[in-house]
């Protein structure tokens, strides 16, 4: 699939959705997808792709049908985490997504380059069209959850996702540093201004339990996640510890095999938050 191929299957138009205070927005239909949830932070390097992958794999362990749309076009991580490679195939009925060993379906710009070290150097409009193509031109089939791994920042791609894709909400990931909390607040404020439900916050790399002295250490400083969750009135989904196994398995393309009590609890809280948000959703006209 080449950059020009993003024009081959223009996304189908969907009925407009009216959200309070947001005017009339043109959003794409969900098709066979029950829930569409973005995972991001506004800041790079906080582990949002790992959190996306870990939630997806835990959902699969619960026999739910899951896909990941890797919207970080210029810095894709999902294929590496799951050990995926190769190209995307379109046999005339939409692009066929790749599939992980545990059955998560994936699309990513990484599948469009022959060498994983080749950069994707595209201007904003082309990146935006690719995101729309990845959602509307892919044969996702019937999914319970489509997770969208968001890129850093608050510009073209997040704006496209927030205004055009039928999001049920967004999960925000950050680390304990005050700088990370500051940047994630920007992303949360952007989502709130565009009437995207805030489903909860995850603090990654939150602490380290020393295996020798059994002391809990906080290498990046004291936790800020409870304060952020309280400030925005949203659930605290998890404080995830530093666990070297996540990096080791991710580098080996086997992140789907990792689980822990914290990941299980985070996924349970995630599911509850999505269900709770459904009761507060605006009316579709």
C-alpha positions in Angstrom: 0.0 0.0 0.0 1.4 3.4 -1.0 0.5 6.9 0.1 -1.6 7.3 -3.1 -3.7 4.3 -2.0 -5.4 6.3 0.7 -7.7 7.6 -2.0 -8.7 4.1 -3.2 -11.5 3.6 -0.6 -12.9 7.0 0.5 -14.5 6.7 3.9 -18.3 6.4 3.8 -20.2 9.3 5.1 -22.1 8.9 8.4 -25.1 10.7 9.8 -24.1 13.9 11.6 -23.8 13.7 15.4 -24.9 16.6 17.5 -23.0 17.1 20.7 -23.9 19.7 23.3 -22.1 23.0 22.5 -20.2 21.4 19.6 -22.4 22.3 16.7 -22.9 19.8 13.9 -20.0 17.5 13.3 -19.7 14.9 10.5 -18.6 11.6 12.0 -18.0 8.3 10.4 -20.2 5.3 11.3 -19.0 2.5 13.5 -20.0 -0.4 11.2 -19.5 -3.6 13.1 -17.4 -2.0 15.9 -19.2 -1.6 19.3 -16.8 0.7 21.1 -14.0 3.0 19.8 -11.6 4.3 22.4 -8.5 6.4 22.0 -5.5 6.0 24.3 -3.0 8.9 24.4 -1.3 11.4 26.5 -0.3 14.5 24.5 3.3 13.6 25.4 5.7 11.1 23.9 7.7 8.6 25.9 5.2 7.8 28.6 4.3 4.3 27.4 0.9 4.9 25.8 1.5 2.3 23.1 2.5 -0.3 25.8 -0.6 0.5 27.8 -2.7 0.2 24.6 -1.2 -3.1 23.8 -1.6 -4.4 27.3 -5.2 -3.5 27.5 -5.9 -5.0 24.1 -4.3 -8.3 25.0 -6.1 -8.5 28.4 -9.4 -7.8 26.6 -8.5 -10.8 24.3 -7.9 -13.0 27.3 -11.5 -12.2 28.2 -12.7 -13.4 24.8 -13.5 -10.0 23.5 -12.8 -9.1 19.8 -10.2 -6.4 19.7 -8.4 -4.2 17.1 -5.8 -1.5 17.3 -5.5 1.4 14.9 -2.0 2.8 15.3 -2.6 6.5 14.7 1.0 7.4 15.5 1.8 7.5 11.8 5.3 9.0 12.1 6.4 7.0 15.2 4.5 3.7 15.1 5.2 1.2 17.9 2.4 -1.3 17.9 3.8 -3.7 15.2 7.2 -3.9 17.1 5.5 -4.6 20.4 3.6 -7.5 18.9 6.3 -8.8 16.5 4.3 -7.9 13.4 5.8 -7.2 10.0 4.9 -7.3 6.3 2.6 -5.3 4.1 -1.1 -4.5 4.0 -3.3 -6.3 1.4 -6.4 -5.0 -0.2 -8.3 -7.5 -2.3 -11.1 -5.1 -3.2 -13.2 -5.3 -0.1 -11.1 -3.1 2.1 -7.6 -3.3 3.6 -7.0 -6.5 5.6 -5.5 -5.8 9.0 -2.6 -7.8 10.4 -3.3 -10.1 13.3 -1.2 -10.7 16.5 -0.5 -14.1 18.0 -3.3 -13.6 20.5 -5.8 -12.5 17.8 -5.7 -8.7 18.0 -6.2 -7.1 14.6 -3.8 -4.2 13.8 -3.3 -1.5 11.1 -0.2 0.7 11.2 1.9 2.9 8.9 4.8 0.6 9.8 3.3 -2.0 7.4 3.7 0.5 4.5 7.5 0.6 4.6 9.9 -2.2 3.6 12.5 -1.4 6.3 11.3 -0.7 9.9 14.0 2.1 10.1 12.5 4.0 7.1 10.8 7.2 8.3 7.4 8.2 7.2 7.9 11.8 6.1 4.4 13.1 5.2 2.7 16.4 5.6 -0.3 16.8 7.8 -3.1 16.5 5.2 -1.7 13.1 3.9 -1.4 11.8 7.5 -4.9 12.9 8.2 -6.3 11.1 5.1 -4.4 7.9 6.1 -6.1 7.9 9.5 -9.5 8.2 7.9 -8.5 5.4 5.5 -7.3 3.2 8.4 -10.7 3.6 10.1 -13.1 3.6 7.1 -11.2 1.6 4.5 -10.1 -1.4 6.7 -12.1 -4.7 6.9 -12.3 -4.6 10.7 -15.2 -7.0 10.8 -17.1 -7.2 14.0 -15.2 -5.9 17.0 -16.1 -5.3 20.6 -13.3 -2.7 21.0 -11.2 -0.7 18.6 -8.4 1.0 20.5 -6.7 4.0 18.8 -3.1 4.5 19.8 -2.7 8.3 19.6 0.4 10.2 18.7 1.8 12.9 20.9 0.7 16.5 20.6 -2.6 18.3 20.0 -2.5 19.0 16.3 -3.7 17.4 13.1 -4.1 13.7 14.0 -5.8 14.2 17.4 -8.1 16.9 15.9 -9.0 14.5 13.1 -9.7 11.6 15.5 -11.7 13.8 17.9 -13.8 15.4 15.3 -14.3 12.6 12.7 -14.1 9.2 14.3 -17.0 7.9 16.5 -15.2 7.9 19.8 -16.8 6.6 22.9 -14.0 8.2 24.9 -10.3 8.5 25.6 -7.9 7.1 28.2 -5.0 9.3 29.2 -1.5 7.9 30.1 1.3 9.8 31.8 4.2 9.4 34.2 4.7 11.0 37.6 6.8 14.0 36.5 5.0 17.3 36.8 6.0 18.0 33.1 4.1 14.9 32.0 1.1 15.9 34.1 1.2 19.4 32.6 1.2 18.1 29.0 -1.5 15.5 29.6 -3.7 18.2 31.0 -3.4 20.0 27.6 -4.6 16.8 25.8 -7.4 16.4 28.3 -8.6 20.0 27.9 -8.5 19.5 24.1 -10.7 16.4 24.4 -13.1 18.1 26.7 -13.4 21.1 24.5 -14.3 18.8 21.6 -16.8 16.9 23.8 -14.9 13.6 23.9 -15.6 11.7 27.1 -12.7 11.4 29.5 -12.7 7.8 30.5 -9.9 7.8 33.0 -6.2 8.2 33.7 -3.3 5.7 34.0 0.0 6.6 35.6 2.7 4.5 34.0 6.2 3.8 35.5 4.6 5.0 38.8 6.8 3.1 41.2 9.2 0.2 41.7 9.0 -2.5 44.3 12.6 -3.4 45.2 13.0 -7.2 44.9 15.7 -7.2 47.6 14.6 -4.8 50.4 10.9 -4.9 49.4 10.7 -1.1 49.6 8.5 0.8 47.3 10.6 3.4 45.4 9.3 6.3 43.2 12.2 7.0 40.8 10.3 9.7 38.9 8.9 11.4 41.9 5.7 11.2 44.0 2.5 10.2 42.2 0.3 12.9 40.7 -2.4 10.7 39.2 -4.9 10.9 42.1 -4.8 14.7 42.0 -5.3 14.8 38.2 -8.2 12.4 38.4 -9.8 14.4 41.1 -9.2 17.7 39.3 -11.1 16.4 36.2 -13.6 14.2 38.0 -12.7 11.0 36.2 -11.6 7.5 37.3 -8.1 6.6 38.3 -7.7 3.4 36.2 -4.3 2.3 37.4 -0.9 3.1 38.8 1.4 0.8 36.8 4.8 -0.2 38.3 8.1 -0.2 36.5 8.5 -3.8 35.4 11.5 -4.7 33.2 9.5 -7.7 31.7 7.3 -5.2 29.8 10.3 -3.8 28.0 11.9 -7.2 27.4 8.7 -8.7 26.0 8.0 -5.6 23.9 11.4 -5.7 22.4 10.9 -9.4 21.6 7.5 -8.7 20.0 5.8 -10.7 22.7 4.0 -8.0 24.8 0.8 -9.9 24.4 2.0 -12.6 26.8 2.5 -10.2 29.7 -0.1 -10.0 32.4 -0.2 -9.0 36.0 -2.7 -8.2 38.7 -2.3 -4.5 37.9 -3.0 -5.0 34.2 -6.1 -7.1 35.1 -7.4 -4.5 37.5 -6.7 -1.7 35.0 -8.7 -3.5 32.3 -11.6 -4.2 34.6 -11.7 -0.5 35.5 -11.4 0.4 31.8 -14.4 -1.7 30.9 -16.5 -0.2 33.8 -15.6 3.3 32.7 -16.6 2.7 29.1 -20.0 1.3 30.3 -20.5 4.2 32.6 -19.8 6.7 29.8 -22.4 5.1 27.7 -25.1 6.3 30.1 -23.9 9.9 29.8 -23.5 9.9 26.0 -25.3 12.7 24.0 -28.2 11.9 21.8 -27.4 11.0 18.2 -29.6 13.0 15.8 
